[in-house]
């Protein structure tokens, strides 16, 4: 979605220097496809978790001294860590840390199982700060063959005649080609055809799918864009049995080739889409047959979507907390829902809807899994990480929050902070489930 997070200035009022490792209030210190074509209940393809201090059994009251000593030996001296709860007992701390208070470290440890994901020396680095416009907002598609990252902006002012149908707003796609982790070129994608109000995206074939939210005149839908110049585009889908979509927001591709996407009404609320003719739904589209059908309903504002590594679970975020017109109500959903994927008659159905997690700061927007099944989501205070059971195990604090993000190679992650592009380096084995690189 757009305009979901308000971006405050840095606490000291200064601009951060690109390439600097950040500890926010510590001023004294400087495409491989998944293997499972169809989920099997007989086996689990999730990789084994890396060696680490293990979560304690339910009967244990405290972490054993040997485990605690081992944890301190490996990670205890890292200056980027802050333990919210040193012994995984957040509810029993005498002093709780407010999630909205300034924090001295970017990596917050809620449970020891987060430590091996971070690796021995995690870093948070500001790659780009461009105060001219919010170029780093949504999508986040890493294309391994070209080592290129694609990002969609938030809404920008546009005085061209064509922008009348989008209320003088436009969204641009930025591509960043990496030669190393800090050596890159940045350019604006210039498509032969216009992608109307592009938002979420994902890898597809040799390029990427972009959610085109549409305009008052142009339909919304799914657009395939080639990763290489001249970035030719093809419309894959722009209606549900002749009824126009609202404004597709996020998209993911199943290993069977089907395309799953969310469709909230943010475009209508922000004035660049007509009055909705469909509820706010989640769809599955099969390009091989043309079949398009609804797989989930009952959302306030369906937003991010992703599969677990074995594709037996779908995670969908609901950002009803903040509407497209800026209206905020803390009684509304800021929730991640989990669904079980059930196959019947050679088709998948979503069953067993349950609350997986509720964000404590802002609303969960973009969502991804790592190869171990942990769930990451961009929230009002950065990236929140839950284990597959729904336990919050850690946070990567990003000043101003983070609507979306993208995994790269070998524990690398890019996080989008509107005017800022951040790079996170975790352990080499912590890789996104989508690509597994």
CORJOJO-V234032 format. One record per residue. N is the residue number from 1. RES is the residue in one letter. PSI is psi as a letter, one per 20 degrees, with the letter a starting at -180 (999 if undefined). OMEGA is omega in radians with two decimals (none if undefined). Layout:
N;RES;PSI;OMEGA, N;RES;PSI;OMEGA
//
This chain:
1;X;r;3.10, 2;X;q;3.14, 3;X;l;-3.10, 4;X;h;-3.12, 5;X;p;3.02, 6;X;p;-3.00, 7;X;o;3.09, 8;X;r;3.05, 9;X;r;3.08, 10;X;q;-3.02, 11;X;h;3.14, 12;X;j;3.10, 13;X;j;-3.10, 14;X;q;3.05, 15;X;p;3.11, 16;X;q;-3.10, 17;X;p;3.09, 18;X;p;3.11, 19;X;i;-3.10, 20;X;p;3.00, 21;X;p;-2.92, 22;X;p;2.85, 23;X;o;-2.73, 24;X;g;-3.07, 25;X;j;3.10, 26;X;m;-2.98, 27;X;i;-3.10, 28;X;i;-3.10, 29;X;p;3.07, 30;X;999;none, 31;X;o;2.97, 32;X;p;3.13, 33;X;q;3.07, 34;X;q;-3.04, 35;X;h;-2.98, 36;X;o;3.06, 37;X;h;3.08, 38;X;p;-3.10, 39;X;p;3.08, 40;X;p;3.13, 41;X;i;-3.08, 42;X;h;-3.09, 43;X;r;3.14, 44;X;p;-3.06, 45;X;j;-3.11, 46;X;p;3.11, 47;X;q;3.07, 48;X;q;3.12, 49;X;q;3.13, 50;X;q;3.14, 51;X;p;-3.05, 52;X;r;2.95, 53;X;p;-3.02, 54;X;q;3.05, 55;X;q;-3.09, 56;X;q;3.10, 57;X;q;-3.08, 58;X;h;-3.09, 59;X;i;-3.11, 60;X;p;3.13, 61;X;h;-3.11, 62;X;q;3.04, 63;X;p;-3.11, 64;X;q;-3.13, 65;X;h;-3.10, 66;X;g;3.11, 67;X;g;-3.12, 68;X;g;3.14, 69;X;g;3.12, 70;X;g;3.13, 71;X;g;-3.13, 72;X;h;3.13, 73;X;g;-3.03, 74;X;g;-3.00, 75;X;i;-2.96, 76;X;h;-3.08, 77;X;j;-3.10, 78;X;p;-3.04, 79;X;i;3.13, 80;X;i;-3.08, 81;X;q;2.89, 82;X;p;3.11, 83;X;o;2.99, 84;X;h;-3.05, 85;X;o;-2.96, 86;X;h;-3.09, 87;X;k;3.09, 88;X;k;3.14, 89;X;m;-3.03, 90;X;h;-3.08, 91;X;i;-3.04, 92;X;j;3.12, 93;X;q;3.06, 94;X;h;3.11, 95;X;o;3.13, 96;X;q;3.12, 97;X;p;3.12, 98;X;p;-3.13, 99;X;i;-3.13, 100;X;i;-3.13, 101;X;q;3.07, 102;X;p;-3.08, 103;X;q;-3.09, 104;X;i;-3.06, 105;X;q;-3.13, 106;X;h;-3.07, 107;X;o;-3.12, 108;X;p;-3.09, 109;X;o;3.06, 110;X;h;3.13, 111;X;q;-3.07, 112;X;h;3.14, 113;X;i;3.08, 114;X;h;-3.05, 115;X;g;-3.13, 116;X;h;3.07, 117;X;h;3.14, 118;X;h;-3.03, 119;X;r;-3.02, 120;X;i;-3.06, 121;X;m;-3.14, 122;X;q;3.14, 123;X;q;2.98, 124;X;p;-2.98, 125;X;p;3.07, 126;X;o;-3.12, 127;X;g;-3.07, 128;X;p;2.93, 129;X;o;-3.12, 130;X;n;-3.07, 131;X;i;-3.10, 132;X;h;-3.04, 133;X;q;3.13, 134;X;m;-3.07, 135;X;i;-3.01, 136;X;n;-2.98, 137;X;g;-2.98, 138;X;a;-3.11, 139;X;d;-3.05, 140;X;m;3.13, 141;X;o;3.09, 142;X;p;-3.12, 143;X;n;-3.03, 144;X;g;-3.09, 145;X;h;-3.14, 146;X;j;-3.12, 147;X;l;-3.02, 148;X;q;3.09, 149;X;p;3.09, 150;X;p;-3.09, 151;X;p;3.03, 152;X;q;-3.11, 153;X;r;2.88, 154;X;a;-3.09, 155;X;p;3.13, 156;X;q;3.08, 157;X;q;-3.12, 158;X;o;-3.10, 159;X;j;-3.12, 160;X;q;-3.13, 161;X;h;-3.13, 162;X;h;-3.06, 163;X;i;3.10, 164;X;h;-3.09, 165;X;i;3.06, 166;X;k;3.14, 167;X;l;3.11, 168;X;k;3.05, 169;X;q;3.03, 170;X;r;3.04, 171;X;p;-3.13, 172;X;q;3.08, 173;X;p;3.09, 174;X;q;3.02, 175;X;p;-3.13, 176;X;o;3.14, 177;X;p;-3.07, 178;X;p;3.00, 179;X;h;2.97, 180;X;a;-3.08, 181;X;h;-3.12, 182;X;j;3.12, 183;X;o;-3.02, 184;X;r;2.99, 185;X;q;-3.09, 186;X;p;-3.10, 187;X;q;3.07, 188;X;p;3.12, 189;X;p;3.10, 190;X;n;-3.10, 191;X;q;3.02, 192;X;h;3.08, 193;X;q;-3.08, 194;X;p;3.00, 195;X;o;-3.02, 196;X;o;3.04, 197;X;l;-3.13, 198;X;q;-3.14, 199;X;d;-3.11, 200;X;r;3.14, 201;X;r;3.09, 202;X;r;3.10, 203;X;q;3.11, 204;X;p;-3.11, 205;X;c;-3.12, 206;X;j;-3.12, 207;X;c;-3.12, 208;X;q;3.01, 209;X;p;3.07, 210;X;p;3.00, 211;X;o;3.08, 212;X;o;-3.07, 213;X;i;3.09, 214;X;a;-3.12, 215;X;a;3.08, 216;X;i;-3.11, 217;X;h;-3.09, 218;X;p;-3.13, 219;X;q;3.04, 220;X;r;3.13, 221;X;b;-3.13, 222;X;p;-3.10, 223;X;p;2.99, 224;X;p;3.14, 225;X;p;3.08, 226;X;q;-3.09, 227;X;h;-3.10, 228;X;q;3.05, 229;X;q;0.15, 230;X;k;3.08, 231;X;l;3.11, 232;X;q;-3.08, 233;X;q;3.09, 234;X;p;3.08, 235;X;p;3.10, 236;X;h;-3.03, 237;X;p;3.10, 238;X;j;3.08, 239;X;q;3.02, 240;X;n;-3.12, 241;X;l;3.08, 242;X;i;3.08, 243;X;p;-3.06, 244;X;q;3.02, 245;X;r;3.11, 246;X;f;3.06, 247;X;n;-3.11, 248;X;p;-2.95, 249;X;g;-3.11, 250;X;q;-2.99, 251;X;q;3.07, 252;X;q;-3.11, 253;X;p;3.06, 254;X;q;-3.13, 255;X;i;3.06, 256;X;j;3.11, 257;X;i;3.14, 258;X;q;-3.06, 259;X;p;-3.12, 260;X;p;-3.09, 261;X;q;3.12, 262;X;q;-3.04, 263;X;m;3.08, 264;X;a;-3.07, 265;X;k;-3.10, 266;X;h;3.14, 267;X;g;3.10, 268;X;g;-3.13, 269;X;h;-3.14, 270;X;j;2.93, 271;X;j;-3.12, 272;X;j;3.05, 273;X;q;3.12, 274;X;r;3.10, 275;X;p;-3.07, 276;X;q;3.05, 277;X;j;3.10, 278;X;q;2.99, 279;X;r;3.10, 280;X;o;-2.90, 281;X;r;2.99, 282;X;p;-3.01, 283;X;q;2.94, 284;X;p;3.14, 285;X;p;3.11, 286;X;o;-3.10, 287;X;h;-3.09, 288;X;h;-3.12, 289;X;i;-3.06, 290;X;j;-3.11, 291;X;p;3.06, 292;X;p;-3.13, 293;X;q;3.13, 294;X;p;3.10, 295;X;i;3.13, 296;X;q;3.06, 297;X;a;3.09, 298;X;k;-3.13, 299;X;q;2.93, 300;X;g;3.06, 301;X;n;3.11, 302;X;p;-3.00, 303;X;e;-3.09, 304;X;q;3.14, 305;X;q;3.05, 306;X;r;3.07, 307;X;q;2.91, 308;X;r;-3.09, 309;X;h;3.14, 310;X;j;3.09, 311;X;k;3.07, 312;X;i;-3.13, 313;X;p;3.00, 314;X;p;3.07, 315;X;p;-3.13, 316;X;p;3.12, 317;X;q;3.09, 318;X;o;-3.08, 319;X;k;-3.13, 320;X;i;3.11, 321;X;g;-3.08, 322;X;o;3.14, 323;X;r;-3.06, 324;X;h;3.11, 325;X;j;3.13, 326;X;i;3.14, 327;X;p;-3.09, 328;X;p;3.10, 329;X;o;-3.05, 330;X;i;3.03, 331;X;i;-3.12, 332;X;r;-3.00, 333;X;p;2.90, 334;X;m;-2.76, 335;X;q;2.91, 336;X;p;3.07, 337;X;q;3.06, 338;X;q;3.09, 339;X;q;2.99, 340;X;p;3.12, 341;X;o;-3.13, 342;X;p;3.11, 343;X;p;3.03, 344;X;p;3.13, 345;X;k;3.11, 346;X;k;3.10, 347;X;q;3.14, 348;X;q;3.03, 349;X;q;3.08, 350;X;p;-3.12, 351;X;r;3.00, 352;X;l;3.07, 353;X;p;3.08, 354;X;q;3.05, 355;X;p;3.09, 356;X;g;-3.12, 357;X;q;3.05, 358;X;p;-3.08, 359;X;p;-3.14, 360;X;i;3.14, 361;X;o;-3.10, 362;X;b;-3.13, 363;X;q;3.12, 364;X;p;-3.08, 365;X;e;3.11, 366;X;q;-3.06, 367;X;p;3.14, 368;X;q;2.99, 369;X;q;2.94, 370;X;r;-3.05, 371;X;i;3.11, 372;X;i;3.12, 373;X;j;3.07, 374;X;q;-3.02, 375;X;p;-3.12, 376;X;p;3.09, 377;X;q;3.09, 378;X;p;-3.06, 379;X;a;-3.07, 380;X;i;3.12, 381;X;j;-3.14, 382;X;b;3.14, 383;X;p;3.05, 384;X;q;-3.09, 385;X;p;3.08, 386;X;q;3.02, 387;X;r;-3.07, 388;X;i;3.11, 389;X;i;3.12, 390;X;j;3.09, 391;X;p;3.03, 392;X;o;-3.08, 393;X;i;-3.14, 394;X;r;3.07, 395;X;q;2.94, 396;X;o;-3.04, 397;X;p;3.09, 398;X;o;-3.04, 399;X;p;-3.09, 400;X;i;3.13, 401;X;a;-3.04, 402;X;o;-3.14, 403;X;h;-3.08, 404;X;r;-3.02, 405;X;r;-3.09, 406;X;p;3.03, 407;X;q;3.01, 408;X;c;3.14, 409;X;q;2.90, 410;X;l;3.07, 411;X;j;3.13, 412;X;q;3.12, 413;X;p;3.03, 414;X;p;-3.09, 415;X;p;-2.98, 416;X;o;-3.11, 417;X;l;3.12, 418;X;e;3.14, 419;X;i;-3.04, 420;X;q;3.02, 421;X;p;-3.10, 422;X;q;3.02, 423;X;p;3.05, 424;X;p;3.02, 425;X;o;3.10, 426;X;a;3.10, 427;X;q;-3.08, 428;X;h;-3.08, 429;X;i;-3.12, 430;X;n;-3.02, 431;X;q;3.13, 432;X;p;-3.13, 433;X;h;-3.07, 434;X;g;-3.10, 435;X;h;3.13, 436;X;k;-3.10, 437;X;999;none
//
